[in-house]
Amino acid sequence: MPNAAQPQPTKLTDEERRLGRLLSSVKRVVIVTHVGPDPDAIGSALGLATALRNAGKEVFVATHGKIRRDLRDLPGADMAVKDVPEKVDAVLALDCGDSARMGEYQGLLKAGVPVANIDHHDTNPGFGDINIVRPRAAATSVIIHDLLPKLGLPISKETAIALYAGILGDTDGFRNAGTNLEALEVATDLIRKGADPVAGADRVFNSVSPSYLKLEALATAAIETERGGKLAWTAVSQSMLRRSGEKVCYVGALSSQLQRLNAECSIVFFEVDAQRTIISVRTRGTLDAGALCASLGGGGHVGAAGADIHKPMAVACRLVLDSARRLMDAQGTPQAPGRGAPPRHLN
Ligand SMILES: [Mn+2]
């Protein structure tokens, strides 16, 4: 009788087998990250890129321009390109929830070469010729960690460092709803293979600029709350941006700061110009940030969403806060203590 406790040889899915065949047959591949690449986009791409380079492949990582400062020293970053070469044998889209997220590289879908779509967003429509989409994975970097041994590609120290950054980013340092046992087990394995957890945390969380921190201070000083703290928001003006010295406002990063209030709904408004405001909304429980933003012409997920509103900030604030209040009224009191909605992947 077989012993159930014995480890079983890893079984490959059909898609994994097809990816393995594709990668063994190609010489020159391009890995595409999503627009505005975050640690998981860059980490998963460079993790796979370093492993493929070690296997003798010529690899280009399409990153929509310069990799952001804190991730620029990751192993494999030298493979980053803005323009992809004309002739490649395969396209690997990583962490792109849909083909539009490939941004300027969407044309590659029509280049007549096989496209593999590797991702963890539950809304991914499966736009590739090969689709490896695992919504329960905390990060695309987790999926790459699982795939590499199946493809016969060893996880080197440099690969481990890149993948670790991706997991750290998407789980917000093992704190958000995406965090699960698999993410922690994969992180442990990556540390065993050479990723330094302290250096990783410094890279992903402790490398902001003084001007960013000043902007965050101005934004948090302007926080307003109502309903006993269940609704919280802040509005970041152009004058705050100027005073801080920052050039751009990462509303998502400020939104993560507001989440520390544990509000049911938190909103960051940013005045792009006199006629345009962008918002970043985070919610807890079953309150649907995606629905709120969809009603304002934006979109997103249950727990995190955004919208680009072509109205002055004061008008946008009234409009959005009224919608949020209505949504919270319709929701009533959420059933304590559960969090209702299943974990959704926001990045
Ligand atoms: Mn991701």
Boltz pocket constraint, residues with backbone or C-beta under 6 A from the ligand:
constraints:
  - pocket:
      binder: B
      contacts: [[A, 40], [A, 41], [A, 95], [A, 120], [A, 138], [A, 139], [A, 140], [A, 170], [A, 347]]
      max_distance: 6.0
